[in-house]
Amino acid sequence: MDGKNKKMIIGFDLDGVIIDQTYQKVRIGKKLGLDLKFEDTAFGVLENKYSLEVVEQMKDILYNDPTYALKATVMEGVMDVFAALKAKDYPFFLISRRRHPYMAVKLLERLEIWPFVINDVNAYFVSGPEAKNTKAGELVVTHYIDDELKIIHALDTVQNKYLFDRFNVFAEHATYKKIKSWYDFQKLIDENDSV
């Protein structure tokens, strides 16, 4: 592996990036009296449309109620990318702001991601955007994918930031590159290999 490739260290968010909770958010929205479309389910959109109390209530159900929390699925293409990263020997890390990681680990076990791909060695659960930035800096992450703009903006330790925007609801910005799928990120990995 050449010097350029050795420097590629990848970080991922969990919810909305590795894990697809779109259907669960729509179901929870109905439970809370909200009529959500898929494009409304990104937390950046929800936070602009609804009160903090409603969004926090949704997060609490989504992350802690097994009826919803354990029914989420894997984003299409993510397992292919994980396989490619392992084959190319690129280090990668999960850095999540889940307050209670127990349910996240249970979900990842159900999806056969934990401990085979993500485990105690490469998973970190932190308290907020600044803690996520600090951890990314400690791990010398060079490429990071998140689905929340506030996290993207907080990651000043990461040179290459990617906003996972599968429903194309956020504007382009010079400080990050938008990707709509894991296949988009796979192309970026392949481009890095060809340089």
N, CA, C and O of each residue as an XYZ file, in Angstrom:
780
protein
N       0.845     -1.188      0.000
C       0.000      0.000      0.000
C       0.881      1.239      0.000
O       1.813      1.326      0.800
N       0.612      2.190     -0.870
C       1.475      3.365     -0.945
C       1.161      4.362      0.159
O       0.193      4.193      0.901
N       1.987      5.411      0.266
C       1.847      6.398      1.334
C       0.520      7.101      1.334
O      -0.044      7.349      2.400
N       0.000      7.433      0.166
C      -1.282      8.140      0.091
C      -2.391      7.281      0.692
O      -3.192      7.771      1.488
N      -2.442      6.009      0.316
C      -3.492      5.142      0.806
C      -3.377      4.892      2.299
O      -4.393      4.766      2.983
N      -2.153      4.817      2.819
C      -1.976      4.608      4.253
C      -2.581      5.754      5.055
O      -2.977      5.561      6.204
N      -2.654      6.928      4.470
C      -3.172      8.086      5.194
C      -4.699      8.133      5.226
O      -5.270      8.960      5.938
N      -5.370      7.267      4.473
C      -6.826      7.286      4.434
C      -7.385      6.507      5.629
O      -7.343      5.277      5.657
N      -7.909      7.242      6.612
C      -8.496      6.655      7.813
C      -9.935      7.159      7.877
O     -10.176      8.366      7.897
N     -10.875      6.242      7.909
C     -12.271      6.593      7.673
C     -13.091      6.487      8.942
O     -12.952      5.538      9.714
N     -13.950      7.480      9.146
C     -14.882      7.481     10.273
C     -16.313      7.565      9.770
O     -16.590      8.212      8.760
N     -17.219      6.905     10.481
C     -18.633      6.894     10.107
C     -19.495      7.215     11.317
O     -19.154      6.882     12.452
N     -20.591      7.852     11.057
C     -21.669      7.941     12.031
C     -22.470      6.643     11.937
O     -22.298      5.874     10.991
N     -23.333      6.400     12.902
C     -24.155      5.190     12.898
C     -25.539      5.439     12.310
O     -25.876      4.926     11.242
N     -26.328      6.228     13.018
C     -27.735      6.414     12.667
C     -27.880      7.316     11.453
O     -27.364      8.434     11.432
N     -28.585      6.823     10.442
C     -28.779      7.592      9.226
C     -27.623      7.488      8.248
O     -27.660      8.077      7.168
N     -26.593      6.735      8.631
C     -25.437      6.538      7.758
C     -25.217      5.037      7.536
O     -25.329      4.548      6.412
N     -24.907      4.317      8.605
C     -24.797      2.861      8.512
C     -26.188      2.236      8.644
O     -26.536      1.294      7.932
N     -26.963      2.780      9.562
C     -28.292      2.247      9.869
C     -29.367      3.088      9.191
O     -29.352      4.317      9.270
N     -30.291      2.416      8.531
C     -31.426      3.067      7.875
C     -32.648      2.977      8.795
O     -33.209      1.901      9.002
N     -33.042      4.118      9.334
C     -34.190      4.178     10.240
C     -35.370      4.925      9.615
O     -36.284      5.347     10.324
N     -35.352      5.085      8.314
C     -36.385      5.874      7.648
C     -37.782      5.368      7.979
O     -38.635      6.146      8.407
N     -38.025      4.082      7.789
C     -39.364      3.531      8.037
C     -39.745      3.645      9.507
O     -40.901      3.907      9.839
N     -38.758      3.444     10.392
C     -39.045      3.546     11.825
C     -39.410      4.979     12.207
O     -40.293      5.190     13.039
N     -38.746      5.955     11.616
C     -39.080      7.357     11.899
C     -40.477      7.694     11.414
O     -41.204      8.415     12.097
N     -40.866      7.196     10.261
C     -42.221      7.436      9.746
C     -43.247      6.806     10.689
O     -44.272      7.417     10.992
N     -42.968      5.573     11.157
C     -43.871      4.894     12.091
C     -43.983      5.654     13.408
O     -45.079      5.829     13.941
N     -42.850      6.100     13.926
C     -42.859      6.851     15.185
C     -43.575      8.181     14.983
O     -44.324      8.626     15.852
N     -43.341      8.816     13.827
C     -44.042     10.060     13.517
C     -45.552      9.877     13.600
O     -46.248     10.712     14.177
N     -46.058      8.797     13.030
C     -47.507      8.516     13.104
C     -47.954      8.374     14.546
O     -49.001      8.895     14.930
N     -47.171      7.676     15.340
C     -47.467      7.495     16.768
C     -47.555      8.854     17.480
O     -48.344      9.030     18.408
N     -46.736      9.804     17.030
C     -46.707     11.142     17.641
C     -47.639     12.129     16.931
O     -47.657     13.312     17.270
N     -48.398     11.660     15.965
C     -49.345     12.521     15.252
C     -48.740     13.309     14.105
O     -49.315     14.308     13.673
N     -47.592     12.880     13.604
C     -46.916     13.566     12.504
C     -47.056     12.745     11.232
O     -46.985     11.517     11.265
N     -47.253     13.426     10.119
C     -47.341     12.744      8.826
C     -46.034     12.999      8.078
O     -45.925     13.961      7.317
N     -45.045     12.134      8.297
C     -43.712     12.345      7.729
C     -43.561     11.649      6.388
O     -43.979     10.504      6.217
N     -42.962     12.348      5.447
C     -42.522     11.749      4.198
C     -41.059     11.337      4.404
O     -40.408     11.798      5.341
N     -40.551     10.475      3.534
C     -39.165     10.025      3.688
C     -38.193     11.202      3.756
O     -37.264     11.203      4.564
N     -38.412     12.195      2.906
C     -37.483     13.334      2.877
C     -37.560     14.210      4.128
O     -36.718     15.089      4.316
N     -38.556     13.982      4.985
C     -38.673     14.716      6.249
C     -37.900     14.051      7.377
O     -37.775     14.632      8.456
N     -37.376     12.848      7.158
C     -36.871     12.046      8.268
C     -35.435     12.357      8.700
O     -35.014     11.904      9.764
N     -34.682     13.104      7.921
C     -33.336     13.508      8.365
C     -33.498     14.412      9.584
O     -34.352     15.298      9.595
N     -32.673     14.186     10.616
C     -32.848     14.980     11.831
C     -32.646     16.473     11.591
O     -33.256     17.292     12.278
N     -31.806     16.838     10.637
C     -31.648     18.255     10.306
C     -32.933     18.878      9.796
O     -33.189     20.058     10.035
N     -33.744     18.096      9.094
C     -35.044     18.563      8.608
C     -36.056     18.564      9.753
O     -36.790     19.534      9.940
N     -36.090     17.471     10.516
C     -37.022     17.372     11.647
C     -36.825     18.520     12.634
O     -37.792     19.084     13.145
N     -35.566     18.857     12.896
C     -35.269     19.922     13.866
C     -35.727     21.286     13.379
O     -35.987     22.176     14.189
N     -35.829     21.462     12.063
C     -36.324     22.735     11.521
C     -37.848     22.800     11.469
O     -38.419     23.890     11.456
N     -38.509     21.648     11.440
C     -39.966     21.611     11.285
C     -40.727     21.463     12.601
O     -41.870     21.906     12.722
N     -40.075     20.829     13.596
C     -40.779     20.492     14.831
C     -40.008     20.986     16.044
O     -38.832     21.337     15.952
N     -40.687     21.008     17.176
C     -40.064     21.495     18.417
C     -38.985     20.521     18.879
O     -38.990     19.343     18.524
N     -38.078     21.038     19.668
C     -37.013     20.213     20.251
C     -37.624     19.076     21.074
O     -37.113     17.956     21.074
N     -38.697     19.368     21.759
C     -39.363     18.352     22.585
C     -39.853     17.171     21.733
O     -39.672     16.014     22.110
N     -40.465     17.468     20.598
C     -40.962     16.417     19.704
C     -39.799     15.610     19.131
O     -39.865     14.383     19.069
N     -38.741     16.293     18.716
C     -37.584     15.607     18.132
C     -36.913     14.717     19.176
O     -36.531     13.586     18.875
N     -36.769     15.222     20.393
C     -36.161     14.423     21.466
C     -37.025     13.220     21.816
O     -36.506     12.142     22.109
N     -38.348     13.403     21.786
C     -39.261     12.290     22.043
C     -39.100     11.221     20.953
O     -39.082     10.023     21.239
N     -38.985     11.667     19.723
C     -38.781     10.731     18.622
C     -37.459      9.980     18.783
O     -37.415      8.763     18.601
N     -36.395     10.686     19.120
C     -35.098     10.046     19.319
C     -35.151      9.028     20.450
O     -34.587      7.940     20.333
N     -35.818      9.372     21.535
C     -35.912      8.469     22.677
C     -36.582      7.153     22.266
O     -36.106      6.074     22.618
N     -37.672      7.245     21.531
C     -38.367      6.041     21.061
C     -37.492      5.285     20.067
O     -37.344      4.067     20.165
N     -36.920      6.001     19.123
C     -36.119      5.396     18.054
C     -34.909      4.639     18.594
O     -34.571      3.567     18.093
N     -34.262      5.191     19.610
C     -33.031      4.609     20.116
C     -33.225      3.648     21.284
O     -32.369      2.797     21.528
N     -34.343      3.772     22.014
C     -34.471      3.020     23.259
C     -35.643      2.046     23.329
O     -35.626      1.131     24.152
N     -36.645      2.218     22.500
C     -37.795      1.319     22.507
C     -37.500      0.161     21.553
O     -37.415      0.373     20.343
N     -37.341     -1.070     22.076
C     -36.981     -2.204     21.212
C     -37.955     -2.432     20.052
O     -37.565     -2.960     19.011
N     -39.208     -2.040     20.227
C     -40.202     -2.197     19.166
C     -39.763     -1.484     17.894
O     -40.055     -1.940     16.788
N     -39.060     -0.367     18.052
C     -38.577      0.421     16.919
C     -37.066      0.304     16.747
O     -36.568      0.151     15.632
N     -36.344      0.378     17.864
C     -34.880      0.450     17.820
C     -34.233     -0.769     17.180
O     -33.189     -0.650     16.540
N     -34.830     -1.919     17.343
C     -34.224     -3.141     16.821
C     -34.779     -3.551     15.462
O     -34.447     -4.619     14.948
N     -35.627     -2.701     14.881
C     -36.221     -3.022     13.581
C     -35.551     -2.282     12.421
O     -35.892     -2.507     11.260
N     -34.612     -1.411     12.731
C     -33.927     -0.673     11.665
C     -33.121     -1.643     10.800
O     -32.836     -2.767     11.212
N     -32.765     -1.202      9.619
C     -32.027     -2.037      8.670
C     -30.683     -1.388      8.328
O     -30.380     -0.282      8.776
N     -29.900     -2.085      7.541
C     -28.604     -1.567      7.088
C     -28.822     -0.777      5.804
O     -29.616     -1.177      4.952
N     -28.130      0.326      5.667
C     -28.174      1.099      4.428
C     -27.674      0.237      3.265
O     -26.720     -0.527      3.413
N     -28.312      0.365      2.139
C     -27.910     -0.382      0.953
C     -26.472     -0.032      0.570
O     -26.106      1.141      0.488
N     -25.675     -1.056      0.341
C     -24.298     -0.866     -0.103
C     -23.267     -0.796      1.000
O     -22.070     -0.892      0.726
N     -23.699     -0.630      2.252
C     -22.732     -0.429      3.336
C     -21.854     -1.663      3.544
O     -20.660     -1.525      3.809
N     -22.417     -2.854      3.430
C     -21.613     -4.051      3.661
C     -20.569     -4.245      2.556
O     -19.479     -4.759      2.810
N     -20.902     -3.838      1.348
C     -19.926     -3.897      0.254
C     -18.747     -2.969      0.525
O     -17.594     -3.317      0.269
N     -19.052     -1.788      1.046
C     -17.980     -0.832      1.352
C     -17.126     -1.341      2.504
O     -15.900     -1.247      2.453
N     -17.760     -1.880      3.542
C     -16.976     -2.440      4.643
C     -16.040     -3.542      4.139
O     -14.878     -3.608      4.541
N     -16.549     -4.399      3.263
C     -15.712     -5.475      2.711
C     -14.541     -4.896      1.924
O     -13.419     -5.393      2.018
N     -14.803     -3.844      1.147
C     -13.738     -3.206      0.360
C     -12.692     -2.564      1.271
O     -11.493     -2.668      1.013
N     -13.142     -1.910      2.322
C     -12.207     -1.275      3.251
C     -11.320     -2.309      3.933
O     -10.116     -2.105      4.090
N     -11.927     -3.420      4.336
C     -11.141     -4.480      4.978
C     -10.142     -5.070      3.987
O      -8.992     -5.327      4.345
N     -10.572     -5.284      2.748
C      -9.683     -5.857      1.732
C      -8.501     -4.936      1.433
O      -7.394     -5.401      1.162
N      -8.745     -3.639      1.485
C      -7.701     -2.656      1.182
C      -6.902     -2.266      2.429
O      -5.962     -1.475      2.352
N      -7.283     -2.826      3.568
C      -6.599     -2.573      4.836
C      -6.677     -1.098      5.266
O      -5.740     -0.568      5.864
N      -7.805     -0.447      4.953
C      -8.032      0.911      5.435
C      -8.605      0.850      6.846
O      -9.594      0.153      7.071
N      -8.021      1.551      7.787
C      -8.624      1.611      9.123
C      -9.950      2.377      9.059
O     -10.061      3.371      8.342
N     -10.950      1.911      9.809
C     -12.224      2.630      9.866
C     -12.823      2.512     11.256
O     -12.617      1.531     11.972
N     -13.579      3.559     11.613
C     -14.111      3.678     12.968
C     -15.550      4.167     12.953
O     -15.932      5.008     12.139
N     -16.327      3.628     13.862
C     -17.653      4.147     14.147
C     -17.499      5.161     15.268
O     -16.935      4.852     16.317
N     -18.003      6.377     15.046
C     -18.031      7.383     16.113
C     -19.465      7.889     16.179
O     -19.913      8.644     15.315
N     -20.178      7.463     17.216
C     -21.603      7.741     17.339
C     -21.891      8.552     18.599
O     -21.177      8.460     19.598
N     -22.963      9.351     18.525
C     -23.386     10.121     19.694
C     -24.519      9.426     20.459
O     -25.204     10.068     21.255
N     -24.720      8.147     20.232
C     -25.742      7.415     20.977
C     -25.484      7.547     22.471
O     -24.399      7.213     22.947
N     -26.469      8.029     23.207
C     -26.298      8.203     24.657
C     -26.212      6.859     25.371
O     -25.474      6.707     26.344
N     -26.975      5.887     24.879
C     -27.013      4.559     25.495
C     -26.646      3.528     24.423
O     -27.519      3.075     23.682
N     -25.379      3.157     24.334
C     -24.942      2.294     23.234
C     -25.474      0.864     23.294
O     -25.374      0.142     22.302
N     -26.029      0.439     24.406
C     -26.488     -0.951     24.545
C     -27.418     -1.341     23.405
O     -27.215     -2.376     22.771
N     -28.441     -0.523     23.131
C     -29.411     -0.858     22.096
C     -28.770     -0.806     20.703
O     -29.127     -1.589     19.823
N     -27.837      0.110     20.512
C     -27.131      0.195     19.225
C     -26.341     -1.082     18.971
O     -26.351     -1.607     17.858
N     -25.660     -1.581     19.993
C     -24.885     -2.809     19.854
C     -25.820     -3.987     19.592
O     -25.513     -4.849     18.768
N     -26.966     -4.031     20.291
C     -27.943     -5.107     20.061
C     -28.422     -5.091     18.607
O     -28.546     -6.144     17.981
N     -28.688     -3.904     18.078
C     -29.114     -3.794     16.688
C     -28.012     -4.264     15.743
O     -28.274     -5.022     14.809
N     -26.790     -3.820     15.982
C     -25.664     -4.220     15.131
C     -25.414     -5.728     15.207
O     -25.010     -6.340     14.219
N     -25.652     -6.323     16.370
C     -25.558     -7.786     16.487
C     -26.629     -8.458     15.635
O     -26.346     -9.420     14.921
N     -27.850     -7.955     15.709
C     -28.948     -8.526     14.924
C     -28.654     -8.443     13.435
O     -29.003     -9.347     12.675
N     -28.012     -7.354     13.020
C     -27.682     -7.140     11.610
C     -26.375     -7.825     11.196
O     -25.929     -7.690     10.056
N     -25.768     -8.559     12.130
C     -24.512     -9.289     11.912
C     -23.353     -8.378     11.514
O     -22.478     -8.753     10.733
N     -23.378     -7.178     12.073
C     -22.269     -6.238     11.885
C     -21.347     -6.282     13.105
O     -20.127     -6.199     12.968
N     -21.925     -6.410     14.277
C     -21.171     -6.523     15.531
C     -21.073     -7.993     15.882
O     -22.103     -8.667     15.866
N     -19.930     -8.528     16.194
C     -18.595     -7.946     16.296
C     -17.738     -8.168     15.048
O     -16.533     -7.922     15.079
N     -18.344     -8.628     13.957
C     -17.565     -9.036     12.783
C     -16.924     -7.867     12.040
O     -15.820     -7.997     11.511
N     -17.614     -6.722     11.999
C     -17.117     -5.553     11.269
C     -16.839     -4.405     12.233
O     -15.775     -3.785     12.195
N     -17.794     -4.139     13.078
C     -17.671     -3.088     14.099
C     -17.730     -3.771     15.461
O     -18.549     -4.658     15.702
N     -16.830     -3.325     16.350
C     -16.735     -3.984     17.653
C     -16.060     -3.048     18.652
O     -15.886     -1.859     18.384
N     -15.684     -3.594     19.797
C     -15.059     -2.776     20.841
C     -13.751     -2.128     20.406
O     -13.323     -1.144     21.009
N     -13.115     -2.658     19.379
C     -11.829     -2.135     18.921
C     -12.005     -0.871     18.070
O     -11.178      0.037     18.140
N     -13.079     -0.805     17.264
C     -13.214      0.334     16.354
C     -14.533      1.107     16.510
O     -14.922      1.854     15.612
N     -15.208      0.932     17.631
C     -16.451      1.668     17.875
C     -16.298      2.580     19.090
O     -15.785      2.173     20.133
N     -16.755      3.819     18.930
C     -16.691      4.809     20.006
C     -18.038      5.500     20.122
O     -18.611      5.937     19.124
N     -18.539      5.594     21.346
C     -19.787      6.286     21.630
C     -19.442      7.506     22.475
O     -18.912      7.380     23.579
N     -19.748      8.684     21.947
C     -19.331      9.941     22.568
C     -20.552     10.804     22.872
O     -21.670     10.477     22.474
N     -20.325     11.911     23.582
C     -21.449     12.676     24.127
C     -22.008     13.781     23.233
O     -23.161     14.168     23.424
N     -21.270     14.297     22.290
C     -21.793     15.403     21.488
C     -20.887     15.728     20.317
O     -19.876     15.057     20.106
N     -21.245     16.766     19.544
C     -20.452     17.128     18.358
C     -18.979     17.381     18.658
O     -18.112     16.911     17.922
N     -18.684     18.113     19.723
C     -17.282     18.406     20.042
C     -16.528     17.153     20.445
O     -15.357     16.986     20.104
N     -17.209     16.265     21.178
C     -16.574     14.996     21.561
C     -16.323     14.142     20.321
O     -15.319     13.433     20.245
N     -17.223     14.208     19.364
C     -17.041     13.471     18.113
C     -15.823     14.026     17.368
O     -15.024     13.263     16.825
N     -15.686     15.340     17.347
C     -14.544     15.980     16.709
C     -13.241     15.587     17.410
O     -12.248     15.272     16.755
N     -13.254     15.609     18.738
C     -12.065     15.239     19.507
C     -11.650     13.802     19.221
O     -10.473     13.520     18.999
N     -12.633     12.887     19.227
C     -12.322     11.478     18.982
C     -11.783     11.278     17.556
O     -10.831     10.525     17.350
N     -12.392     11.949     16.583
C     -11.909     11.851     15.202
C     -10.463     12.344     15.115
O      -9.651     11.769     14.389
N     -10.143     13.406     15.853
C      -8.776     13.917     15.879
C      -7.806     12.936     16.513
O      -6.697     12.741     16.014
N      -8.221     12.317     17.612
C      -7.372     11.324     18.284
C      -7.082     10.135     17.369
O      -5.983      9.580     17.387
N      -8.066      9.759     16.581
C      -7.923      8.607     15.682
C      -7.284      8.982     14.343
O      -7.055      8.120     13.495
N      -6.999     10.273     14.159
C      -6.416     10.822     12.942
C      -7.279     10.481     11.715
O      -6.767     10.113     10.658
N      -8.594     10.615     11.887
C      -9.534     10.348     10.802
C      -9.324     11.373      9.693
O      -9.255     12.575      9.948
N      -9.223     10.885      8.467
C      -9.020     11.780      7.323
C     -10.289     11.959      6.491
O     -10.435     12.962      5.792
N     -11.217     10.983      6.565
C     -12.466     11.009      5.800
C     -13.600     10.616      6.747
O     -13.544      9.568      7.389
N     -14.624     11.460      6.829
C     -15.719     11.167      7.762
C     -17.070     11.374      7.082
O     -17.271     12.340      6.347
N     -18.006     10.432      7.346
C     -19.360     10.511      6.797
C     -20.355     10.684      7.932
O     -20.375      9.903      8.883
N     -21.180     11.718      7.818
C     -22.252     11.956      8.790
C     -23.466     12.465      8.045
O     -23.350     12.987      6.936
N     -24.629     12.314      8.649
C     -25.855     12.782      8.003
C     -26.392     14.068      8.622
O     -27.471     14.533      8.256
N     -25.635     14.646      9.567
C     -26.085     15.889     10.212
C     -25.094     17.017      9.949
O     -23.892     16.883     10.179
N     -25.634     18.132      9.461
C     -24.787     19.287      9.152
C     -24.067     19.822     10.383
O     -22.913     20.242     10.288
N     -24.734     19.813     11.544
C     -24.083     20.367     12.735
C     -22.836     19.567     13.105
O     -21.889     20.116     13.669
N     -22.835     18.277     12.789
C     -21.642     17.462     13.041
C     -20.577     17.771     12.001
O     -19.405     17.949     12.332
N     -20.990     17.832     10.753
C     -20.042     18.171      9.677
C     -19.321     19.484     10.001
O     -18.104     19.583      9.847
N     -20.070     20.478     10.445
C     -19.472     21.782     10.761
C     -18.553     21.721     11.984
O     -17.603     22.498     12.088
N     -18.834     20.800     12.906
C     -18.018     20.696     14.128
C     -16.715     19.934     13.909
O     -15.798     20.031     14.725
N     -16.625     19.179     12.821
C     -15.458     18.314     12.602
C     -14.283     19.071     11.995
O     -13.933     18.847     10.837
N     -13.679     19.954     12.760
C     -12.556     20.712     12.205
C     -11.246     19.921     12.221
O     -10.246     20.380     11.669
N     -11.240     18.742     12.845
C     -10.030     17.899     12.824
C      -9.984     17.000     11.588
O      -8.974     16.345     11.333
N     -11.079     16.968     10.818
C     -11.175     16.062      9.667
C     -11.067     16.860      8.374
O     -11.798     17.830      8.170
N     -10.161     16.450      7.513
C      -9.928     17.173      6.259
C     -11.029     16.938      5.224
O     -11.459     17.878      4.555
N     -11.483     15.703      5.088
C     -12.464     15.338      4.061
C     -13.779     14.927      4.713
O     -13.877     13.856      5.313
N     -14.795     15.793      4.590
C     -16.083     15.551      5.243
C     -17.143     15.292      4.184
O     -17.214     15.981      3.166
N     -17.972     14.272      4.451
C     -19.020     13.864      3.514
C     -20.366     13.885      4.226
O     -20.550     13.251      5.265
N     -21.293     14.622      3.646
C     -22.650     14.661      4.186
C     -23.467     13.584      3.476
O     -23.649     13.635      2.260
N     -23.953     12.614      4.239
C     -24.792     11.554      3.689
C     -26.208     12.113      3.580
O     -26.902     12.279      4.584
N     -26.623     12.399      2.360
C     -27.897     13.096      2.106
C     -28.680     12.310      1.064
O     -28.792     12.734     -0.086
N     -29.213     11.181      1.463
C     -29.836     10.270      0.495
C     -31.100     10.814     -0.139
O     -31.474     10.378     -1.228
N     -31.778     11.769      0.520
C     -32.992     12.345     -0.053
C     -32.763     13.736     -0.644
O     -33.713     14.416     -1.033
N     -31.496     14.151     -0.708
C     -31.114     15.421     -1.337
C     -31.882     16.610     -0.761
O     -32.487     17.391     -1.495
N     -31.846     16.730      0.563
C     -32.593     17.796      1.237
C     -31.707     18.932      1.743
O     -32.212     19.933      2.252
N     -30.394     18.782      1.605
C     -29.481     19.824      2.081
C     -28.730     20.449      0.909
O     -28.484     19.798     -0.106
N     -28.379     21.692      1.063
C     -27.668     22.412      0.003
C     -26.204     21.988     -0.048
O     -25.632     21.547      0.949
N     -25.614     22.131     -1.227
C     -24.171     21.905     -1.381
C     -23.422     22.993     -0.610
O     -23.926     24.103     -0.438
N     -22.239     22.668     -0.159
C     -21.430     23.647      0.566
C     -19.955     23.321      0.340
O     -19.585     22.157      0.185
N     -19.136     24.334      0.325
C     -17.711     24.150      0.019
C     -16.965     23.343      1.081
O     -15.897     22.800      0.798
N     -17.510     23.253      2.307
C     -16.772     22.579      3.384
C     -16.996     21.069      3.422
O     -16.377     20.376      4.229
N     -17.863     20.556      2.568
C     -18.087     19.120      2.538
C     -18.562     18.693      1.151
O     -18.982     19.514      0.336
N     -18.482     17.395      0.912
C     -19.005     16.821     -0.328
C     -20.254     16.031      0.034
O     -20.263     15.297      1.022
N     -21.315     16.179     -0.765
C     -22.529     15.421     -0.534
C     -22.445     14.070     -1.220
O     -21.976     13.959     -2.352
N     -22.907     13.042     -0.517
C     -23.058     11.732     -1.138
C     -24.470     11.238     -0.830
O     -24.999     11.472      0.257
N     -25.068     10.555     -1.796
C     -26.446     10.085     -1.635
C     -26.526      8.608     -1.304
O     -27.581      8.107     -0.916
N     -25.408      7.910     -1.456
C     -25.436      6.476     -1.199
C     -24.033      5.988     -0.863
O     -23.046      6.702     -1.040
N     -23.972      4.760     -0.375
C     -22.681      4.143     -0.104
C     -21.929      3.849     -1.395
O     -20.703      3.734     -1.393
N     -22.660      3.728     -2.490
C     -21.998      3.505     -3.778
C     -21.214      4.751     -4.183
O     -20.162      4.641     -4.812
N     -21.716      5.930     -3.828
C     -20.966      7.168     -4.071
C     -19.644      7.147     -3.306
O     -18.605      7.548     -3.831
N     -19.698      6.674     -2.054
C     -18.480      6.625     -1.258
C     -17.523      5.562     -1.792
O     -16.307      5.751     -1.762
N     -18.058      4.459     -2.275
C     -17.222      3.427     -2.887
C     -16.428      4.004     -4.057
O     -15.254      3.676     -4.233
N     -17.062      4.859     -4.856
C     -16.368      5.506     -5.978
C     -15.210      6.364     -5.475
O     -14.146      6.398     -6.093
N     -15.417      7.058     -4.350
C     -14.348      7.898     -3.801
C     -13.175      7.037     -3.343
O     -12.018      7.419     -3.519
N     -13.469      5.882     -2.760
C     -12.392      4.962     -2.345
C     -11.626      4.477     -3.573
O     -10.396      4.448     -3.580
N     -12.372      4.098     -4.610
C     -11.724      3.612     -5.841
C     -10.871      4.701     -6.479
O      -9.790      4.422     -6.996
N     -11.361      5.955     -6.444
C     -10.572      7.069     -6.990
C      -9.290      7.249     -6.194
O      -8.239      7.519     -6.775
N      -9.357      7.107     -4.887
C      -8.178      7.244     -4.048
C      -7.146      6.165     -4.405
O      -5.943      6.422     -4.409
N      -7.631      4.965     -4.703
C      -6.724      3.873     -5.077
C      -6.033      4.108     -6.401
O      -4.906      3.661     -6.612
N      -6.720      4.822     -7.303
C      -6.172      5.009     -8.641
C      -5.189      6.169     -8.731
O      -4.524      6.343     -9.752
N      -5.094      6.968     -7.659
C      -4.192      8.123     -7.694
C      -2.765      7.689     -7.407
O      -1.858      8.521     -7.392
